[in-house]
Amino acid sequence: MASLQDLAGCSSPWAAKRAKLALDIQSQRNSGALSPAEAAELMEDLIATDQLNEEADDMAVKAALVSAINIASKLL
């Protein structure tokens, strides 16, 4: 399973951007700048189906990204 760190450095710009944003959200949540509810909502926005479907060109990377963000959301 791919982690957000791995995806942040992947060759798919749309996935790398979203993974970096997810890592930033985690960091802000851990520092107290975001509440758990705010962080969870922002994570959900990163994998909003319509937006992601428009950008995603690799279904395996998309699945890995969605999985990694869902796991990260549960750990917040």
N, C-alpha and C positions, 0 to 999 in steps of 0.2 A: 504494500500500500504506500502510495506517495504521501509525503508530508508536505506541509505548507512551505517549509524551507526548500525542499526539492523543487516544488512547483514554482517558487519565486525565481528560480534560475532556469526554468525550462525555455525551450525555443518558441513556444507559442505565446506571443505578446499579450493576448487577452487573458490567458491563464496566469502568466507571471504577474501581471498587473493586479489581478484579483487576489492572488496569493499574498502579494506584498501588502495589499490593503487589509487582508485578514490578519496578517502578522502585526500590523500597526494597531488594529482594533484590539487584539489580544494585549499588546503592550499598554495601550491606554487603559484598558480594563484593569490590568494588573497594577497600574500606578494609581488607580482610583479616579482617573479623569473621566471614566465612563462607568455608569451603573451596569450591573449584569443585564438588566432589561434593555438598556440602550445598546450594549454590545451585541446582544443576541439579535436585536432588530437589524442592526447594521450588517451582521453576518448573513442574515436571511436575505437582505437586499443584494448581497454579492452573488447569490445563486438564484436570483429571481429568474424563473424559467424563460420568459419571453426575451429578456435582455440577453441572457446567456445563450439561448438558442440562436440568436442573430449573430453572435460573435464566434461561437464555437465552430471550429473546423476539424476538430479531432475528438471523436466521441470517447476514446479511451482517456484522453487528458481531461475532458469535461467530467467524466465519471470520477476520476481521481480527485479533481478539484472539489466537486460537490461533496464527496466522501470526506475529504480532509477538512473542509469548512464545517460540515455537520459534526464531526468529531470534536473540532476545536470549540464549537459553540457549546457542546455539552460539558466541556471542561472549564468553561468560564465561571 
